[in-house]
């Protein structure tokens, strides 16, 4: 699973390719619906859901309404945004990716 590739140590974030794609689709200034994210990344919905759950578990992405984990059926109609506390670190991680 992608969460094995996700690590936070000494403020260095390592993202999997799927997680990086999902973060780029969400963007850093606005929120995005799960369906919009899936259209942008062109991945299967279960892969998008797994990547979002990994990012949410690490605290990098938040859902609106708040949820610790999302289910496959909820993903398209749920809104997601990047946690502003990690914006700078995530931007650096995307540059490295």
N, C-alpha and C positions, 0 to 999 in steps of 0.2 A: 504494500500500500504506500501511497505517497508520503504519509506522515513519517515514515522511516527516514526519508530524505530531508525532512524538515528539522532543523536544529537551530537553537538560539544559544550562542555561547559568546560571551564577551562582546555582545551587541553585533555579532556577525550572523546574518540570517542566510541560510542556504535553502533555496526553493527548488522543487522539482519543476520540470518543464510544464506540466499541467498546472501547477500552482501559479507559476509565473504568467501563463496565458490567462488564467482566470483573473489575476490581479490587474493585468493590463486591460482586460475587458471591463472591470469595475471602474478603474480610473481612481484618481486621488482627489478629485474635487466634487464629484457627484456620487449619488447612489445609483444602483442598477438592479433591475428585476432579474431574477434567475433566468427567465426566458430570453432576455436580451443578452445575458452573459453567454448562454448556450449558443445563441445565433452567432455571436461574435467569435467564439472559440471553435465552433464546429466540431464539438465532441459529443459523445453519447451522454444522455442525461445522467446516467449512473456515475460516469466518470466526473462530470461537473459537480455532482452532489458530493462525491468522495473528496474532491479537491477543496470544495467549499467547507466541508466538515473539518478537514485537516487545518485549513487556515483559521477557522473559527476556534478550534481546540487550542491553537497556539495563541489566540487573542489578536491575530492580525486583521481579521475581518469580523464584522458584527452584522447580525440580521435585524431587520425591522419587520415585524415585532421581534423583540429579543427572544432567542432560543439558543440553547447550548448546542443543539444538533438539529439538522433538518432532515426530513424524510424525502424520498424521491418524489412523491406526489406533491409535496409542498414547495419544492425548489422553484418551479417556474413562476409562481405567484408571490414569492418572498422577495423583499428588497434587501440588498446587501451594500455595505459601505466599508471602506478601509478604516481601521481604527487609527485616528489621527496621532495617537501616541507613537506609532511605528512608521509614520510616513517617510521620514528621512532614511531610516534603515532599510525599508522595503524598496525605496527608489534605488538605493545603492545595490541592493541584491538583484534587482531587475537589470541594472547596467552590467553586472557581472555575468548574468545568465545568458 
